[in-house]
């Protein structure tokens, strides 16, 4: 891959990382405010259920963001070590089209497809 494309990918990953961390901070700030309250101020079961559902949604989003952050940090470290773009399973170069679509990709398309089949219970 051309150096200018690699540089652009690294800049995109760093930008995505900063944005993800900012979103995580915002979610945690909202969660902290809810933790300081004692019970629901509404007193109605329906409203309490809606509030609980909202909290669970935030937790799911926080978990997803933590995963994204870890993947992006890992990709940036690989970039700095010179191992960026190498499939973690087979050791082959990951296609530039895949890296442009998913800069933090860990696996080449063949290994990713095999992993997806395994997860769905198909023999590979």
Buried (B, 14 or more C-beta within 10 A) or exposed (E): BEEEEBEEBBEBBBEBBEEBBEBBEEBEEBEEEEEEEEEBEEEEEEEBEEBEEEBEEBEEEBEEBEEBBEBBBBBBEBBEEEEBBBBBEEEEEBBBEBBBEBBBBBBBEEBBEBBEEEEEEEEE
